[in-house]
Amino acid sequence: MPEITNWMAQLVKEHPDVVSILNYGQTYENRNISLLKIGLNTGEKKKAVWMDCGIHAREWIAPAFCQYFVAQILQTYKIDPKMEEMMKNIDFYVTPVLNMDGYIHSWKNSSTRLWRKNMSPGPSGCDCYGTDLNRNFDANWGSIGVSYNCCSSIFCGHKAVSEPETQAVTDFVGRQKDDFLCFLTIHSYGQLLLLPYGHPNFTASNYDELMKVGLAAAQEIWKAHGKNYTVGTSPNVLYPNSGSSRDWARLQGIPFSYTFELRDNGTFGFELPEDQIQPTCEEAYRGALYIITYVHDKTFNGAVATAAATLWTMLLATGVTSSITLM
Ligand SMILES: [Zn+2]
């Protein structure tokens, strides 16, 4: 965690006009929860993309991916006009490690390596500690795929948004929810792209488009190293659940909300070998970039097309079109 924190500070030094750090809450153990805001300043009102990693402590490949993602977009925008265009229209809000307390705990020793939850104490009378942050959001909270036993690894908390880490995301994203085009939350493992909702009784209004975009993203992932990622709702391809950040984001009206479950399929599980970090990041980057490009183009190229259509109507009205050749 200190290495990641130093790296974040270094990025701001190296790219002061493009990268800034925002602290948007504190963990139970009073650590600042911080994100990297990345984008080109145009003076215009911009849209936004959300990405968080490390909400579950033991899923170490996730924080690695957030770092890879940030490094990639910062390397490419100067040489790739498409990335430059997206950096002008969109601010990327990337939280490399959301559950910092749990993440540090999972690094302590082999007996805590598989810790999943945060580090807040359980309700009085319970000797266990920690709440599953991805069961604690205000989205059909406590209804399915959770435990009320504070010793369980999927303990959902004593009420929705009881945890400071959940509260931080809820406040920050909630304040500017109309700006966010997509919400990507990164986990492992299972090689899945999960879309809302976790409760089998509810279907997202844009389910078909979420599936279409998800399947195309999985195809991009496959192109990198031939790994198959399965796409679908949590109850259809994994298990039903409630209180996830993905579902909460979709309920807020953020149209494209996905959970990435990175490698592997269970051979090593959460303890993914070091030599798989790089290829896992490479393939997931292609998938994430597909989704982000799609939502960008849907918003901004749609606007260009509308402007062109308006201009065309004006030209028609003035008769100028007679000398224009349609291409
Ligand atoms: Zn997870």
Boltz pocket constraint, residues with backbone or C-beta under 6 A from the ligand:
constraints:
  - pocket:
      binder: B
      contacts: [[A, 56], [A, 59], [A, 186], [A, 187], [A, 188]]
      max_distance: 6.0
